[in-house]
Amino acid sequence: MIKGLYERIEGDYEKALSRMSSDDRIKKYLTFFLADESYQQLKNAMENEQVDEAFRAAHTLKGVCQNMAFTALGKVAEEITEELRAKNMENAKKIFPNVERSYKKVIDEINAVI
């Protein structure tokens, strides 16, 4: 069940399992991910063109994705983080739809499993 979720979201199940030791523990952290506010903070900051706030939120989301081994979402979170680090809001706006799609896929899959 958890392994399938990781396959569907293009994550690294083996890496997650090595960090968290069991599917039950991964599932616990998946529920924590649902409560994480960094994506919503990023979305709000992007809508308001607040580059510094967007950078902080994107950087946090990237870190959470790395910890959870959400490879695909982490990759686009890293891309937008680097554009925002460079204060390039225009490029960040072009990347944000990819972040949004990948994030929604992760959330939908987590909700289906939990």
Secondary structure, DSSP 8 states (H G I E B T S, - for coil): -HHHHHHHTT--HHHHHHHH-SHHHHHHHHHHHHH--HHHHHHHHHHTT-HHHHHHHHHHHHHHHHHHT-HHHHHHHHHHHHHHHTT-HHHHHHHHHHHHHHHHHHHHHHHHH-
